[in-house]
Amino acid sequence: MLYNPARRASSLDPALIWSAILLASIGLVMVYSASIATAEAERFTGFRAGYFLARHSIYMAIGVVITYVLGVTSAETSWRAAIARSGQSMREWIDDATAKAVEVSRDNAEIQESLRARRGADPELLQERMFAFGLECVLDGFAARVGS
């Protein structure tokens, strides 16, 4: 992909995400095609052809949730370590970063409004809310796929 300065910067790499989805899908197809005959012939599977497919899908869903939790935890740990190395309190660090963000975004009223709305908010509470929102999004996606 060519560099495009107009493209919005994101911490997510679309190529990496699509590669992971593709590999997981191929793995799911491989598990199903390799286990269909065994699942139909075994009593412990209830003679259901999709037994191992369903089981593997559940393991993949659990893996996605664990990956999300570990990713958020490692990012937060790095963030807290950077604050500790700065010699400032979390509140001071956030106030300095917010002031710089407001200065940089002076041409974008939407970003400035968002920054003003967060000014003075408890950083711990914001972190908890963002984590809970992200986890809800992941779980809602699974619920929509399962159809419950």
N, C-alpha and C positions, 0 to 999 in steps of 0.2 A: 504494500500500500504506500502510495506516495505521500509525502508530507504536505499537509494542507493547513496553513496557519489559521484559516477561518473555521476549521473544525474545532468543536468544543473539546477542551481537554478533559479527560476522564481517567480515573484510576483503574478502570476496567479495560482490558485488552480484548476487543471483539474477536480477533482471530484465535486467541487462546480459549475463550469461552466456547466458540463454535467448534473448535478442535476437540475440546473435552466432551461436548454434547455428542459429536459424531462418534468418538471412540466409545463412549458409554452406550450409545445406541447399537453400534456394531457388536459390542460385548453382549448386550441383551439379546440380540438376534442369535448370536453364537450359542449362548446358554440354552435358548429355547430349541434351536435346531439340533443341538447335541443331546438334549435330555428328553425330547418328546416321546421317544419310543420307551425309554426306561420309565417315565412317569405314567404312561398308559398301562404298563404291564405290572406295576407294583401296587400292592394293596395299601401300603402306608401312605401313598399319595392320594388314595381314594380313586385311583384309576383316572385321574384328571390329567390331561395332556399339558395343561399350563401350570402345573404345580410348581415346578422349578422356576418358571418365568415369574410367577407371582412372588415367590420367595426371594428371588434375586432382585426384583423391583423394590421390594421392601428394604432389602439391605442397601440398595443404592440410595433410597430416600433417606434412610438413617445416616448414610455417609455424607449426603449433602448437608443435612442439619449439623452434623458434627464439624464438617469443613467450615460452615458459616460461623459457628461458635468459636472454633479455633482461630479463624482468620480475624474476627473482630477482637478476640482476646490478644492476639499477637500485635495487632495494630495499636490497640490501646496501651499495651505494655511499652511499645516503642515510643508512643507519644508521651507517656508519663516519664520515661527515662530521659527524653529530650528536655522536658520541662525541668526535671531534677538537675540535669547538667547545666541548665541556663542560670541556676542560682536564684530564680524567681519563684514566687508562689504561683499556683495554677491561675488564680484570679488575675495577677499582674501580667502573666504571660498571655492570657486570653485578651485582656484589655489592650496590650501592645499590638497583638496580632489583629484585633478588630480595628484599631485605629489605622493600621497600615492598609488593611483591606478596604476600609472606607475611602482612604486617600487614593488607592489604586483604581477603585471602581466609581470614581466621581462622575463618569459619563453614563453609568447604568443605574437608573433610579430603582429598578426592581431589586438589584443586589443590595443597594444601600438600605432600602426599606427592610429587607430581610435581616441585615446586620443590626439595624436599629432595634428591631423586634427582639433580638437575642441579647442585646446589651443589658447587663445586670442580672441575667438569668444564672441560676445555679448550674455550673458545668457538670457536676455529678448527675443531676437530674436530666440534663440534656443528653448525656451519654446513655443513661438508662433508657430514656425514651427512644433514642435512635436505635439502640440494640433491640428493644422490644418491637419497634416498627419493622425492622428488617426481618426478624424472626417470624413475625406475623405474616409478612409477605411470602416468605418461603413456605410456611405451613399452609397458608391459603392456596398457594399454587398446587401443593400436593392434594389438598382437599378437593380442588376443582378437577384434578386429574382422576382422582379416585371416584368422584361423583357422590361424595357423602354430604 
